[in-house]
Amino acid sequence: MKLFDLSGEIAVVIGATGALGGAIAEGLAQAGAAIAVVGRSRERGQACVSRIEADGGRAAFFPADALSPASLHAAHGEIQKTFGPPGILVNAAGGNDPKVTVTGDRKFEQIAPDDWRANFDLNLVGGVLLPCQEFGPGMVARGRGSIINIGSASAGIPLSRVVAYSAAKAAVVSLTQFLAREWAPANVRVNLITPGFFPAEQNRRLLFQEDGSPTDRTRSILGHTPMARFGQPGELAGAAIFLASPRASSFVTGTEIRVDGGFLAQTI
């Protein structure tokens, strides 16, 4: 299917050191793209590179902090030296923080403003703003590109407890639509993948007891998910390949693809 062939494309995946970003990076590599694995952990980044190379793909790790403009700029320069100018950007950095999670021991009014700002910055500033400021203008100048942001099922109707994360992801939706409109004349497409529930380190304490048994929250989530299961990281790859492809999604921008097992379609 040549529509989904990414041969010759260069993809930057920020947050490929995590489970979801890593799975997207591996999927894009399987479709033929060269992958710049970007993140803070060299160990996890090199592990992602090794998995891609073991599958016959091409990848390299570039250390960077998504909250540091200078760090992103340095990584961008090294990526261009190694692979050339990137035409795909996946923004997969982000996550929740227990310090801004409402619990029985921490009420909403007890959340410290500095903790709120830190989580908001992680998910919005590092999650979209700074990477797009660094990589977007080059795509605009070259007249082509695809930017894929990662949303959340909590961005529309916010989930209980994860208040700062939900608010930040709602802002990610707005910024995605803003950039889609601004950069469409330059043929740079900006879209959003909204995952449902995928167990990872950042949410494991909310989903599972220490003995591995499900929490009440897990039972609620699965009861609200028509497919009655969690997602697997690799299930995000197809949506990413579609949005990355300049042929398969050439007229798609400012939109959201849900990969949530029907969670956001469920009511009563």
C-alpha positions in Angstrom: 0.0 0.0 0.0 2.0 3.0 -1.3 -0.4 5.3 0.5 1.3 4.3 3.8 4.9 4.1 2.6 7.1 6.5 4.5 10.3 5.6 2.8 12.5 8.7 2.5 10.7 10.4 5.3 12.5 11.6 8.5 10.5 11.5 11.7 11.3 13.1 15.0 9.6 11.4 17.9 9.9 13.4 21.1 9.2 11.1 24.0 10.1 8.0 22.1 11.8 7.0 25.4 8.3 6.2 26.8 6.0 3.3 26.0 3.6 5.1 23.7 6.1 7.3 22.0 8.4 4.3 21.5 5.6 2.2 19.9 4.8 5.1 17.5 8.5 5.4 16.6 8.7 1.7 15.9 5.6 1.8 13.8 6.8 4.7 11.7 10.1 2.9 11.2 8.3 -0.2 10.0 6.6 2.0 7.4 10.0 3.1 6.1 10.8 6.4 8.0 14.2 7.1 9.5 13.6 7.8 13.2 15.1 10.4 15.4 14.5 9.1 18.9 14.4 12.2 21.2 14.2 12.2 25.0 16.0 12.6 28.3 16.9 9.0 29.0 19.8 7.7 26.9 19.3 4.2 28.2 15.6 4.0 27.1 16.4 5.9 23.9 19.1 3.5 22.9 16.8 0.6 23.7 14.2 2.1 21.3 16.8 2.5 18.7 18.0 -1.1 19.1 14.4 -2.4 18.7 14.0 -0.4 15.5 17.3 -1.6 14.1 16.7 -5.2 15.0 13.5 -5.0 12.9 15.5 -3.6 9.9 14.8 0.1 10.5 17.0 3.1 10.7 17.2 5.2 13.9 19.4 7.2 16.2 19.1 8.7 19.6 19.3 12.4 20.3 19.2 13.6 23.9 17.0 16.5 24.6 14.7 18.0 27.2 11.4 19.1 25.6 11.2 22.0 28.1 14.5 23.5 27.0 14.6 25.5 23.8 18.4 25.3 23.7 18.3 21.5 24.1 15.8 21.1 21.4 17.7 23.4 19.1 20.9 21.4 19.6 19.1 18.1 18.9 17.5 19.6 15.8 21.0 20.5 14.4 22.3 17.0 15.1 19.3 15.4 13.5 19.8 17.4 10.3 23.5 16.4 10.2 22.6 12.7 10.7 19.4 12.3 8.6 18.5 15.6 7.0 15.6 17.9 7.5 12.6 16.2 9.2 9.2 16.2 7.7 7.4 14.4 10.5 7.2 15.5 14.2 5.5 13.4 16.9 5.1 15.2 20.2 4.7 12.3 22.8 6.3 14.0 25.8 4.0 14.5 28.8 2.3 12.8 31.7 0.5 13.1 35.0 2.1 13.9 38.3 0.9 12.6 41.8 1.5 16.2 43.2 -1.4 17.5 41.0 -3.7 14.5 41.4 -6.7 14.9 43.6 -6.8 12.1 46.2 -8.2 11.5 49.6 -5.1 13.0 51.1 -4.8 15.9 48.6 -7.8 18.1 47.9 -8.1 20.3 44.8 -7.5 23.4 46.9 -4.3 22.0 48.2 -2.6 21.7 44.9 0.4 24.1 44.9 0.5 26.6 42.0 4.2 25.7 41.3 3.2 22.0 40.9 0.3 23.0 38.7 2.6 25.1 36.4 5.2 22.3 36.2 2.6 19.8 35.0 1.0 22.2 32.7 4.4 23.1 31.2 5.3 19.4 30.8 2.1 18.7 28.8 1.6 21.9 26.9 4.9 23.8 26.7 7.2 20.8 26.4 4.4 18.6 24.9 3.6 20.9 22.0 4.7 24.5 22.1 8.5 24.4 22.2 8.9 21.4 19.8 6.6 23.1 17.3 8.4 26.4 17.6 11.7 24.5 16.9 10.7 22.1 14.1 7.6 23.8 12.6 9.2 26.8 10.9 11.6 24.6 8.9 8.6 22.5 7.7 6.8 25.7 6.8 9.8 27.0 4.8 10.1 23.7 2.9 6.4 23.7 2.2 5.6 20.2 3.6 5.3 18.4 7.0 3.1 16.5 9.4 3.0 17.3 13.1 1.2 14.7 15.3 0.3 15.7 18.9 -0.8 13.3 21.6 -4.1 14.2 23.3 -6.1 12.5 26.0 -9.5 11.1 26.6 -9.7 13.6 29.5 -9.3 16.7 27.3 -13.0 17.0 26.5 -14.9 15.9 29.6 -12.2 15.9 32.3 -11.7 12.7 34.3 -11.8 12.8 38.0 -8.6 13.3 40.0 -6.2 14.2 37.1 -7.2 17.8 37.1 -4.0 19.6 35.8 -3.3 16.9 33.2 -6.9 17.2 31.9 -6.7 21.0 31.7 -3.3 20.9 29.9 -4.5 18.3 27.4 -7.6 20.4 26.7 -5.1 23.2 25.8 -3.2 20.8 23.6 -6.4 20.3 21.5 -6.8 24.1 21.1 -3.1 24.7 20.2 -3.3 21.8 17.7 -6.2 23.4 15.9 -4.6 26.8 16.0 -1.4 25.6 14.3 -3.4 23.5 11.8 -5.1 26.7 10.6 -1.9 28.8 10.7 0.3 26.4 8.8 -2.2 24.9 6.4 -1.3 27.4 3.6 2.3 26.0 3.8 1.1 22.4 3.5 2.1 21.6 7.0 -0.6 19.5 8.6 -1.1 19.4 12.4 -3.3 16.7 13.9 -4.0 14.9 17.2 -4.1 11.3 18.3 -6.3 10.8 21.4 -5.4 7.5 23.2 -7.8 5.8 25.5 -6.3 4.0 28.5 -2.9 2.4 28.0 -1.2 1.3 31.2 2.3 2.9 31.6 4.5 4.0 34.4 2.8 7.4 34.7 -0.6 5.9 35.5 0.2 2.5 36.9 -0.4 3.6 40.5 -3.9 4.8 39.6 -4.8 1.6 37.7 -3.2 -1.2 39.8 -2.7 -2.1 43.4 0.8 -3.0 44.6 0.0 -6.7 44.2 -1.1 -6.1 40.5 -4.8 -6.4 41.1 -7.1 -3.8 39.5 -8.1 -0.7 41.4 -11.7 0.5 41.5 -10.7 3.1 38.9 -9.6 0.4 36.5 -12.9 -1.4 36.9 -14.7 1.9 36.2 -12.6 2.5 33.1 -13.1 -0.9 31.7 -16.8 -0.7 32.4 -16.9 2.5 30.4 -14.9 1.1 27.5 -17.1 -0.8 25.0 -14.1 -3.0 24.1 -13.7 -3.8 27.8 -9.9 -3.8 27.8 -6.9 -1.5 27.9 -5.1 -0.5 24.7 -1.7 -1.9 23.6 1.0 0.7 22.7 1.4 -0.8 19.2 -2.3 0.0 18.5 -1.4 3.7 18.2 1.0 3.0 15.3 -1.6 2.8 12.5 -3.1 6.2 13.3 0.4 7.7 13.4 1.4 6.2 10.1 -1.9 7.5 8.5 -1.4 11.0 9.8 2.3 11.0 8.9 1.8 9.9 5.3 1.8 12.8 2.8 -0.3 10.7 0.5 -2.8 8.9 2.9 -3.8 12.1 4.8 -2.8 14.9 2.4 -6.1 16.8 3.1 -6.3 16.0 6.8 -5.4 18.7 9.3 -6.8 20.1 12.6 -8.5 16.8 13.4 -8.4 14.2 16.1 -8.2 10.4 15.7 -9.4 8.5 18.8 -7.7 5.2 19.7 -9.7 4.5 22.8 -11.7 1.3 22.3 -14.9 3.4 22.2 -14.4 5.1 25.6 -15.5 8.5 24.3 -18.5 7.1 22.5 -19.9 5.5 25.6 -22.8 7.0 27.6 -25.6 5.1 29.2 
